[in-house]
């Protein structure tokens, strides 16, 4: 469901589960705290970093269930 909601109109929407794990969930990242917030910093050279950031933005924009 994550692929259908977060990645419409991209090639990542049709990925098999193994490819999703390899490309989207295996990215090197670091949790950084600062200013009373926790942020996820992703490696900028990772080829699929933009897809991950787009998916996270779209998932956050969805309304929460009642």
N, C-alpha and C positions, 0 to 999 in steps of 0.2 A: 504494500500500500504506500510505503514511503516514496517509492519511485513514481507512482502515479500522481501523488499529491505534490511532491516537491520538484519533480523534474519533467514537467510537461514540455513538449516541443524540443527536447534534447535527445541525443542518441543514447544517453545513459538511461532513459526510461525503459528501453528494451533489453537492458543487460540481464544476463542470467545471474543468479545469486552468487556464484563463485566469482564472477567478474566484478560485481558490486563490492564484494569484500576486498578483492585485490586492488581495485582502483580508488574506491571512495573511502573505505574504512581503514586502509593501511597507510594513510598519509601520516608523516611525522608531524607531530604537533606538541605544543607546550601550553599548559595552563598557567596564566600569569595573573597575579593579584595586584591591584593597585586602584586607589581611589574608591575603596569599598566595593569594587566590582571584580568579578572573575572573568577573564577573557581567554579565548582559545586562539592561540597564534599558530598559524599553519605555515609550512615552508612555502615561500613564494615561487620557488622553482618547480614545484610539483605540478605536472601537466594538468591534473584535474582539480587543482585547488579552487579555481573559479566555479566549477560545478558544485563543489561542496559548499562554498559560501552562498551560492544562489539557492541551493536546497535548504540550507539553514534559515535563510531570510524568508523563504516562502513558508516553511513550517511554522516559524514564529508568527507570521502574519495570519495564519488560520485562527479562527475563533475557537476558544475553548468550549468543550461540550458543557451543557448546563448541569 
